[in-house]
Amino acid sequence: MKSTRHPRYARHRFLAEVISYAVWLYFRFPLSLRMVMEMLAVCGILVSHETVRQWALKFGQSFANQIRRRAPIPGDKWHLDEVVISIAGRKRWLWMAVDQHGIVLDILVQSRRSATAASVCCASCSRSRA
C-alpha cells in the first residue's frame, strides 16, 4: 500500500514530519541552520544546512504565523528596565521594554546611557506590536 503524501511536500525526499520538525525548530527557538542540522543528525537524519535553509524559505512563513498567533498578547502598560553589561570588555547599557505580564516587548543595547533615546525607541516598538 502506498502512503499518501501532502501535496505541499511532494517531490521532497524527506517525510513531511521531518521537514515540519526542522522548520519548527528553526523558527521556534533561536537556533542557527547548522544547529538544526546537528539536532537532526542526532536523530539519524542527515541533511545539510542549505537544505534546512531552503525548507525554511519554502515552508517557514506558515510556521512563523502560527508561532506569532500563539504568542501571548502584550499588555497595555509597560516599563523600561536598565542593565549595565560588558561586551568585549566595554561597558554597554541594555534596555528592555517589559509589559505588566513580564513579556519582553523590545530590547536595545547602547554604548552611551541615554534613557530618553531608549524610551522613545522602545515606546515606538511597543506601540507597533499592540
Protein Blocks (a to p, Z undefined) as FASTA:
>chain_A
ZZdddfklgoiabdfklmmmmmmmmmmpccdfklmmmmmmmnopacdfklmmmmmmmmmm
mmmmmmmmmpccddfbdcdddddddeehiacdddddddfkopafbdcddfbdcfklmmmm
mmmmmmmmZZ
